[in-house]
Amino acid sequence: MTDLRLMGEEDAQTFMIAAGLVFEIIAAFCSSPQTAELNAHARSATLMKWVVLGLLASGLFVYIAAVPMKGGTAAFRGGALAGVILGMAYFYANQSGLKSSAPGTESY
């Protein structure tokens, strides 16, 4: 493992961005799509509304981050790929949950 004291400022920023990205992706895939599928019968409409709003907000933030960058194309491509993958995961979870006869985990 690299001695963290030997990293420069750019290395430290890149390290933290990569680590944060891993945490975000794992959290998004392990919790939200699974919960969406389990409780789609009760929460489908509001869930999908917030997925769409989240994708729009993500697009805005990728745009804001990418415009001043020399390699902005890579940021746009990365953001688009992540949005497509996670968006598809939510839409698939929602459709699977609506088709399922299994009981959800929430009661009202």
Summary of the structure (lengths in Angstrom):
residues: 108
radius of gyration: 17.7
end to end distance: 49.3
largest distance: 55.3
contacts: 258
relative contact order: 0.15
helix: 81%
strand: 0%
